[in-house]
Structure formats: structure tokens, C-alpha cells
Amino acid sequence: MSDRNALFARRQRRTRHALRQAAGGRPRLSVFRSGKHIYAQVIDDLKGATLASASSLDEGVKGRIKTGADKNAATEVGKLIAERALAAGVKEVVFDRGGYMFHGRVAALANAAREGGLSF
């Protein structure tokens, strides 16, 4: 593992540990972004189950976006994850940025999820 990957993994573990301490039983909205796509999951850590998921690869999102690696795609995924989480009965979550800085695509997804009805 390179130094850069090791530092990212450390930041990711530190972020998740702090989130679990502060969560108070709330599910976690976890974000993963790659060079080509963005993914989001609402995870119940107490049960170890995924309650809702969305990505830029979903059929409903794919038709409305040009590429999966921009803010528009992140906004669409944020709206979709909020819709699916509310359908699963989840209104409050803890946002897990997963070691990524809170700007760009990650911030766009978070803001769209908030506008969609999720509280964090």
C-alpha cells in the first residue's frame, strides 16, 4: 500500500470511528466516489444491513446525466438516495464522507439529500 493510500485509509477509519461515536443509533449515509461514478448507501450499523442505495449507474439516473463523474450526477444520486431512504422509513442519518473532503461531488450529493428530506 502506498503512502497516499495508507493516509487515506487512516483518515477513513478515523472519520468512521468518530461517526459511530456520535451516531446515537442513527443510520449512516455513506458515500463512495470513483473516477467515473458516485455511490451512496444508507447503512444501519447496529443490524449490519443496507437500508437503501443509489448510484450513478441506476437506470433512472443514467438517462438524465451526461457522465457519472460530475456534480450533476452527484445531485441526482443525492435526490434518489433521499427518496429511497424516506421510503424505507429513515428520516435522520449521519453523513459519512468516507475520508473524502466535503466539497465538489460529495457536497453536491449531501445538499441534494438534504433537499430531498433527509436530516443530518
C-alpha angles and dihedrals in degrees: 000000000000122000091252093053092045091053091048091050090050092050090047093052092046091051094048093047092052091047094052090051092052099036098088092202096312118137119255124241102212123194128201122181128188130182092270107026146021127223134191132190134182105217130189102211093189092060095028091231136129110235099185138357139187137173143174087259094066113115094236092054099038094066094053100048135068096210135359093232105070140077093263091059091047090051092051091048090049092053091047095049090050091051093049094044092051089049088054090052098255117135103155124049141162113241114234109193088183098225094310119124114256100250139084115014095001092053091045091054092047094049092048091049090052091049089048091060107270117132122216 
